[in-house]
């Protein structure tokens, strides 16, 4: 068995909302064996000692709306047309980058080809490639004309479509069963439109209740999870009526929708992805989407509605988590922690609430709230050693140089090094 690892002289930000405190954390095997709440280190013979020199030790973060197979292209077609072999390698590379960036858990929110998420999840679990704990998703399931339908009359090949098209409940059942056969953890339905699609704006809804009911019957039969791309109020209500557990975006609401969300708050999660709305309005110019064009596409209206909706959800106790649609050219991978800054700046979160949403709630959306997202005795040792105080400056969580160490399952994914740039460098040794 590997020697225990002892973090000493650290500020412990435990993920529960408790203010940070000086202490020590002992890792034995995959789990946290002890947490000390004083400057005196825990005495453990033979442990590898990591003196954090006052750095912050916090739980690993969770990205709640992950698309490993989005390849930093500017269009859906640019993602979908990457050849399969290169796409697998891309996903493996991105999975490693997420882990090293401090995301020790990720919830898949759709993949670009049928088995990409499943293959990457299985390879991570088998130890073939490094990556976060991962819940694998299906492709986006849509209807003709909806978000994800990229087929053209003169190219009538299903594999050319970003999403899988269905027509009617029987067709839906066939597609859902196919993905469940592949071994996905969740089925993703595109219930609403999206301003990214010219003829299917965000405030519309596209699927019939019969189609959604058929999908959810199959999902429940296999003990899996239903997730929804739902920007419009009608699509959010449809997702809630049919028992879907994760709602992506949730931009447009009314009082009835908010009441339904609040009533279901012990069961559901919302991962809005507001960074892509901001990017489309302010950062997509180099890819041909000027601010004026973004406004004309409807993004300013959606941005304003989303901020109002998400502020209301937060006040009502709905679990709103960071993450969403990173992997486009204007929202490149591994800037995901910017969501925490946006939650504070635009949604009324405190920095502590933003961190709790990425840690404590992250463990819950991973279906492992009893052992993930907190620094407590018995929890799995998914830990970040961060140079600085995230509560004072959340942006350090997206600075690779400030991420001194990343641990998943008690093993270092990014090993600590003595950093001469720090005023007080960590020191390492063996306990007597």
RALINCOR-V535706 format. One record per backbone hydrogen bond with DSSP energy under -1.0 kcal/mol. NH is the residue of the N-H (numbers start at 1). CO is the residue of the C=O. E is the energy in kcal/mol with one decimal. If there is no record, write none. Layout:
nh=NH co=CO e=E
nh=NH co=CO e=E
This chain:
nh=5 co=27 e=-2.4
nh=6 co=48 e=-3.3
nh=7 co=25 e=-3.0
nh=8 co=50 e=-2.8
nh=10 co=23 e=-1.7
nh=11 co=55 e=-2.6
nh=12 co=21 e=-3.3
nh=13 co=57 e=-2.7
nh=21 co=12 e=-1.4
nh=23 co=10 e=-2.1
nh=24 co=36 e=-1.7
nh=25 co=7 e=-2.2
nh=26 co=34 e=-2.7
nh=27 co=5 e=-3.3
nh=28 co=31 e=-2.5
nh=31 co=28 e=-1.7
nh=32 co=379 e=-3.0
nh=33 co=26 e=-2.5
nh=34 co=26 e=-1.4
nh=36 co=24 e=-3.3
nh=46 co=431 e=-1.0
nh=47 co=44 e=-1.3
nh=48 co=4 e=-3.1
nh=49 co=429 e=-2.9
nh=50 co=6 e=-3.3
nh=51 co=427 e=-2.9
nh=52 co=8 e=-3.2
nh=54 co=9 e=-3.1
nh=55 co=52 e=-1.9
nh=56 co=386 e=-2.7
nh=57 co=11 e=-2.8
nh=58 co=384 e=-2.4
nh=60 co=382 e=-2.0
nh=61 co=102 e=-2.5
nh=62 co=358 e=-1.9
nh=63 co=105 e=-2.0
nh=64 co=322 e=-2.0
nh=66 co=107 e=-2.9
nh=70 co=67 e=-1.4
nh=72 co=327 e=-2.7
nh=79 co=75 e=-1.0
nh=80 co=76 e=-2.6
nh=81 co=77 e=-2.4
nh=82 co=79 e=-1.1
nh=87 co=83 e=-2.2
nh=88 co=84 e=-2.3
nh=89 co=85 e=-1.7
nh=90 co=86 e=-2.5
nh=91 co=87 e=-2.4
nh=92 co=88 e=-2.1
nh=93 co=89 e=-2.2
nh=94 co=90 e=-2.6
nh=95 co=91 e=-2.5
nh=96 co=92 e=-1.6
nh=97 co=93 e=-1.9
nh=98 co=94 e=-2.5
nh=99 co=95 e=-1.9
nh=100 co=96 e=-2.4
nh=101 co=97 e=-1.5
nh=102 co=99 e=-1.6
nh=103 co=98 e=-2.4
nh=104 co=102 e=-1.1
nh=105 co=61 e=-1.6
nh=106 co=133 e=-2.6
nh=107 co=63 e=-2.7
nh=108 co=135 e=-2.5
nh=109 co=66 e=-3.0
nh=111 co=138 e=-1.1
nh=116 co=113 e=-1.4
nh=119 co=115 e=-2.7
nh=120 co=116 e=-2.2
nh=121 co=117 e=-2.8
nh=122 co=118 e=-2.6
nh=123 co=119 e=-2.2
nh=124 co=120 e=-2.4
nh=125 co=121 e=-2.7
nh=126 co=122 e=-1.9
nh=127 co=124 e=-1.3
nh=128 co=123 e=-2.1
nh=129 co=123 e=-1.1
nh=133 co=104 e=-2.9
nh=135 co=106 e=-1.7
nh=138 co=186 e=-1.0
nh=141 co=188 e=-2.0
nh=142 co=164 e=-2.6
nh=146 co=143 e=-2.8
nh=149 co=146 e=-2.1
nh=150 co=148 e=-1.1
nh=155 co=152 e=-1.6
nh=157 co=155 e=-2.2
nh=160 co=157 e=-2.2
nh=161 co=158 e=-2.1
nh=163 co=148 e=-3.5
nh=164 co=140 e=-2.8
nh=166 co=142 e=-1.9
nh=172 co=168 e=-2.2
nh=173 co=169 e=-2.6
nh=174 co=170 e=-1.9
nh=175 co=171 e=-2.1
nh=176 co=172 e=-2.8
nh=177 co=173 e=-2.3
nh=178 co=174 e=-1.7
nh=179 co=175 e=-2.1
nh=180 co=176 e=-2.6
nh=181 co=177 e=-2.3
nh=182 co=178 e=-1.6
nh=184 co=179 e=-1.5
nh=185 co=136 e=-2.8
nh=186 co=136 e=-1.4
nh=187 co=225 e=-2.5
nh=189 co=227 e=-2.4
nh=190 co=141 e=-2.9
nh=191 co=189 e=-1.3
nh=191 co=229 e=-1.2
nh=192 co=229 e=-1.8
nh=193 co=204 e=-1.2
nh=194 co=200 e=-3.4
nh=197 co=194 e=-2.4
nh=200 co=197 e=-1.4
nh=204 co=201 e=-1.5
nh=206 co=191 e=-2.8
nh=212 co=208 e=-2.1
nh=213 co=209 e=-2.9
nh=214 co=210 e=-1.9
nh=215 co=211 e=-1.9
nh=216 co=212 e=-2.5
nh=217 co=213 e=-2.0
nh=218 co=214 e=-1.6
nh=219 co=215 e=-2.3
nh=220 co=216 e=-2.6
nh=221 co=217 e=-1.9
nh=222 co=218 e=-1.3
nh=223 co=220 e=-1.1
nh=224 co=219 e=-2.5
nh=225 co=185 e=-1.4
nh=227 co=187 e=-2.9
nh=228 co=246 e=-2.3
nh=229 co=189 e=-2.7
nh=230 co=248 e=-2.2
nh=236 co=232 e=-2.1
nh=237 co=233 e=-2.4
nh=238 co=234 e=-2.0
nh=239 co=235 e=-2.4
nh=240 co=236 e=-2.2
nh=241 co=237 e=-2.6
nh=242 co=238 e=-1.6
nh=243 co=240 e=-1.4
nh=244 co=239 e=-2.6
nh=245 co=226 e=-2.0
nh=246 co=226 e=-1.3
nh=247 co=269 e=-2.8
nh=248 co=228 e=-3.3
nh=249 co=271 e=-1.4
nh=250 co=230 e=-2.1
nh=250 co=248 e=-1.3
nh=252 co=231 e=-3.0
nh=258 co=254 e=-2.5
nh=259 co=255 e=-2.3
nh=260 co=256 e=-2.3
nh=261 co=257 e=-2.5
nh=262 co=258 e=-2.6
nh=263 co=259 e=-2.3
nh=264 co=260 e=-1.3
nh=265 co=262 e=-1.4
nh=267 co=264 e=-2.2
nh=268 co=264 e=-1.9
nh=269 co=245 e=-2.0
nh=270 co=319 e=-2.5
nh=271 co=247 e=-2.2
nh=278 co=274 e=-2.2
nh=279 co=275 e=-2.7
nh=280 co=276 e=-2.5
nh=281 co=277 e=-1.6
nh=282 co=278 e=-2.2
nh=283 co=279 e=-2.9
nh=287 co=284 e=-1.7
nh=288 co=285 e=-2.3
nh=289 co=284 e=-1.9
nh=294 co=290 e=-2.7
nh=295 co=291 e=-2.4
nh=296 co=292 e=-2.3
nh=297 co=293 e=-1.9
nh=298 co=295 e=-1.2
nh=299 co=294 e=-2.3
nh=302 co=298 e=-2.1
nh=303 co=299 e=-2.8
nh=304 co=300 e=-2.4
nh=305 co=301 e=-2.2
nh=306 co=302 e=-3.3
nh=307 co=303 e=-2.3
nh=308 co=304 e=-1.7
nh=309 co=305 e=-2.7
nh=310 co=306 e=-3.0
nh=311 co=307 e=-2.1
nh=312 co=308 e=-1.8
nh=313 co=309 e=-2.3
nh=314 co=310 e=-2.4
nh=315 co=311 e=-2.2
nh=316 co=312 e=-1.6
nh=317 co=314 e=-1.3
nh=318 co=313 e=-2.4
nh=321 co=270 e=-3.0
nh=327 co=331 e=-3.7
nh=329 co=73 e=-2.0
nh=338 co=335 e=-2.2
nh=339 co=336 e=-2.1
nh=340 co=337 e=-1.2
nh=342 co=338 e=-2.2
nh=343 co=339 e=-2.7
nh=344 co=340 e=-1.5
nh=345 co=341 e=-2.8
nh=346 co=342 e=-3.0
nh=347 co=343 e=-1.1
nh=349 co=343 e=-1.9
nh=354 co=350 e=-2.3
nh=355 co=351 e=-2.2
nh=356 co=352 e=-2.5
nh=357 co=353 e=-2.0
nh=358 co=354 e=-1.1
nh=359 co=355 e=-1.1
nh=361 co=356 e=-2.2
nh=363 co=359 e=-2.2
nh=364 co=360 e=-1.4
nh=365 co=361 e=-2.6
nh=366 co=362 e=-1.5
nh=367 co=364 e=-1.7
nh=368 co=363 e=-2.7
nh=371 co=368 e=-2.1
nh=372 co=368 e=-1.6
nh=375 co=14 e=-1.8
nh=378 co=32 e=-3.2
nh=379 co=376 e=-2.1
nh=380 co=371 e=-2.4
nh=381 co=30 e=-3.2
nh=382 co=380 e=-1.9
nh=383 co=407 e=-1.5
nh=384 co=58 e=-3.0
nh=385 co=405 e=-2.4
nh=386 co=56 e=-3.3
nh=387 co=402 e=-3.1
nh=388 co=386 e=-1.1
nh=392 co=389 e=-1.2
nh=393 co=389 e=-1.6
nh=396 co=393 e=-1.5
nh=397 co=394 e=-1.9
nh=398 co=395 e=-1.8
nh=399 co=396 e=-1.5
nh=402 co=399 e=-1.7
nh=404 co=385 e=-1.5
nh=404 co=402 e=-1.4
nh=405 co=385 e=-1.4
nh=406 co=414 e=-2.1
nh=407 co=383 e=-3.0
nh=408 co=411 e=-2.7
nh=410 co=381 e=-2.2
nh=411 co=408 e=-1.8
nh=413 co=406 e=-2.8
nh=414 co=406 e=-2.0
nh=422 co=419 e=-1.7
nh=429 co=49 e=-1.7
nh=431 co=47 e=-2.6
